[in-house]
């Protein structure tokens, strides 16, 4: 459960930076957030979750 919270915080920071630095309008950020909520309630939610879990596993397996 730690991973989804960390990913959500990371995405929030990225959106805040995009709004402040890159000219992303707040309305566009809200629309993207709503799209995420709608995707979470569809049948594509499980493949997205599996993909993000696999990518996180690959990243955590990288040794620097």
Buried (B, 14 or more C-beta within 10 A) or exposed (E): EEEEEEBEEEEEEEBEEBBEEEEBEEEEBEEEEEEEEEEEEEEEEEEEEEEEEEEBEEEEEEEE
